[in-house]
């Protein structure tokens, strides 16, 4: 057998390694020396770089520099730069922010950033919501759309476990109260209230007996109860017949978490300002002495 080390390619004068594929043989061409030297230099450089700038968390190199440390310094610098504005927002009553346009703009931009971190998971990046999650761009509010009401909702949540001051309402499941036929009549009446069908006398009677106490005789809703307006064509869970049947028969029980134990006061104010600025925010209502007295006497009245 011929030793492949003894065989030389006639065209190049290079030894053959003995591998052959369809008549094509592999040459034993050595790497250029300059390439070998550069490769060795990069290995040495890499070893030194790891010693000087290790990539392991919480491990400082010989230079004392780390990317995590650099990030911490940058964050601290940003926090220090924002501190005066954040402090000013924190000490300014929520209903007085609008009186300082520059501070209000800062609050809105801060709220925009906080919204992307804490709220988009449910309300979406554009705050348009989805089924079961309110659209914050429209002017339909279950509990009030002035900036103080929004702040209260953010602080204490809606039916949020662990928050004694959370806004709370509970619609009964009428499948346990009414027959399927009655629920069907009631659905027809609710659709008629929104202009989606003809008036239904039987459904109207059922509505007056079972629903008007929360939604009002005309179906306009009651914010004190968190009961939605049924006449505006805006539906949280859908206004088609199947969705309304599900809502009336089984009821809904949406929950929004309370944020007062997760976010600081200034951040909640900034979020309130941002949500209020989206397009559906309402003007702050003028305080009414009778309403204030009633609120003080009622444990269920919102405290904002």
N, C-alpha and C positions, 0 to 999 in steps of 0.2 A: 504494500500500500504506500502510495506516495505521500510524504510528509508535506502538509500544506504550507509549513513555514519555509519550505524550500522552493515553493512555487511562487513565481513573480508575474504580475500582470505586465505583459509586454508593452502596453500602451503607456502606462504610468510608471512602471518600475517599482511598484508597491507590492509587498507581500499580500497573498490572499489568506483569508481566515479559514477557508474550507467550507463555508456555507454557500449553498447554491439553490436558487429558485428558478425553475424553467430556463436553465442555462445561464442565469445571471448570478455571478459570484460576488461576494462581499470583500472589499479591500480592507486591509488592516492599516488604515491611514492614521497616523498619530496626530493628536491635537497640537495646534500651533503653540509654541512655547509662550508667546505673549498672552494667549488666552488662558493658559494654565496659571501664569503668574497673576493675572488679574483676578481669576477665580479664587486663588489662595488669599489674595489681598481682601477680597470682599468677605471671606469667611472670618478673617482676623478682625476686620472692621465691625462685622455683625456681633462678634463676641464682645468687643469693647463697647458697642452701643448698648447691648443688653445690660452691661454692668453700669453704664452711665445713666441710661434711661430705661429702667425695667418696665415691662408692661403689666406686671402683676399688681392687683389692687392693694393699696395701703403699703406698698414696698417702695421706699425711697432709694434712688440711685446715688451714685457717688457725687453727682452734681447737686442733689437735693431737689431736683425738679421732677414734677409728675403732671400728667395731663389733668388728673383729678384735682390736684392742688391749684392748677391754673384756672380750672373751671370754678372752683370754690372762690377764688379771688375775684373772678369776673362777676359771679353772682353777688358777692358781698358788696362789690362796687356799685352794682345796679340797685341793690337794696338800699344802700346808703343814699344814692342819688334820688330814689323815689320816696325816701322816708318823709321829707317835709310835706309832700303832696298827700301821701297816705295818712299822715297824722292829721292834716287839715280836714280830710274827708271823714276821718274817724270822729272828730269832735264837732262836726257840723251836723245839726239835725237833718234828717233825710228830707223833710219838706222845705228846707232852706237851701238845698244844693242848687236849685234852679236860679236863685238870686245871685249866684256867683258863676257866670257863664264859663270862665276858664276852668274853675274847679269842677264844674259839671262835665265839661269835655274830657277832663282827665279821668273822672269817675267812669264815664261811658267807655273810654278806651281800656281802662283797667278791667271793667266788667266784661268787655268783649274777650279779653284774654282769659279771664276766669271762666267764662261760659264755655270756651273751647275745651277746657280741662275737666269741668265738672258737670256740664249740662247737655252736651251734644249727644251723649249716649242715648238719651230718651227723646229730646226735643229736636235732634238733628242739627247739622252744621249751620243751616240757615234758620233755625228756630221755627221751622214750619210744622214740626211735630209729625205724628202719624196716628194710626188707629190706637186710641187709648192714651195718647200723649198730646196735650193741647198745643195748638198752633199759637205761638206767642206774638205773631205779626198782626193778627186781626184784633178787632175791638170787642171780642166776646170773652167775658171774664166771669167765672163762677163765683169768685170771692172778692171781686173788686180789682180794678186796673189802675188805680192811682198809685203813685210810687210808694206811699206808706203801706198800702195793702199788699203790694208786691213784696216789700221788705218783710212784712209779718209772715207771709206765706213761705218765703225762703228761710226765715229763721226757724219756724216751728213745723213746717211741712203740712201735708194733708193726710190725715189718718195715719200719721207716722208713729209706729211703736216707740215707746220710750220718751215721747214728748207730751207732757201733760197739757200744753197749750196748743197742740196741733189743731188745725181746723178739722172739724169732723162732721160728717153727715152719713146717713145710711138709708139707701132706698130698699124697701122690702122686696123680696122675691115673690111676685104675685102668682107664681105657679102654685104656691101653697094657699092662696086666697081666692083666686078666680079660676073659672074653668077655661079650657082652651078656646072655646067659642067667645067667651067674654074678653079674653086677652086679644083675640083677633079683632073684635069690635073696638077695643081700646087702641090698638095699633092704627086702625083706620082713622080714628078721631085724631090721634097725635099727628098723623100725616096730613090730615086736613088742616090742623093748626098751622102747619108749615107751608100751606098752599099746595100740597101734593095730592090732594084728593077732595072728595065732596064731604060736607058735614054729615055726621053720623049721630043720630039722636041717642041711640043706645050707648054708643061709645062716649058721647058727651055726658050722659048720666053717670056712667062708670067713672069717668074722669073726675067729675064733680065730687063723687063720693070717696074716691080713693087717692086722687092725685093733686087736687086743687089746694090742699092744705100746705103743700110745699111749692108746687109750680105756679100757684095762683089760679084764679078762676079763668083767666084768659090764656094761661100757659106761658106767661112772660118770665117765670122763674122768680126765685127769691135768693138774694145773695146771703142773707142771714142763714139760710139752710144749705147753701152751696148747690141749690137746685137750678139746673140750666133753663134757659129760655128756649121753649120748644117751637117758637114761631119764626125764628130767624134763618132756618135752614142750615145751621151750623151744627154738626153732629160729631161728638167725640168718638163714638164707637160705630158710626154709620147710621144713615137715615133710611136705608132700604128696609123693606118689610121684614126680611129675615133678621137683620141686626136689631131692629126695634122689638121684634118678638123676643129675641134672646135677652135684651136689656130688661124688658118688662117682666118676663117670666123668671129669669134667674138673677136679675139685678147686677150691678157693677160695683166694684170696690177697688178703685184705683188708689195707689199710695204714692205720695211724694215724700222723700226723706226730709227730715229737718236738718238744717245746715249750721245751726248756731253752736254745735259742739264740734264742727269740723272746720269751719272757716271763721276767720276773725271778723270783727264788726265792720271794719273798713271794706273788706272784700265783699261782704253781703250787701253793703250799701252800693258798691260799684256794680255788682250784679243787678241790683234793683234798678239803678240808673240805666244800665244797658238794656234790660228787658223793657223798661218803660219807654225807651227811645226807639224801639223797633217799629213803631207805627200805630200800635193799638193802645198805647198808654193814655190814661185818662187824667184830667186835671184833679188836683187834690180837692176833695169836697170841703166846703167851709164847715167848721165845727158847729154843731147845733146843741144848745144847752140841754134840751130834752133828751137828745140822743146820747149825750155824754153821761147824763144822770142814769139813763136806762142801761148804758153799758157798764157803769160802775155797779149797778145792782144785779146784773146778770152774769153768772159764771160762764155762760156760753158765748157772750159777746166778744168779738175780736178785740184784743188789746194791742194797739199799734202805737 
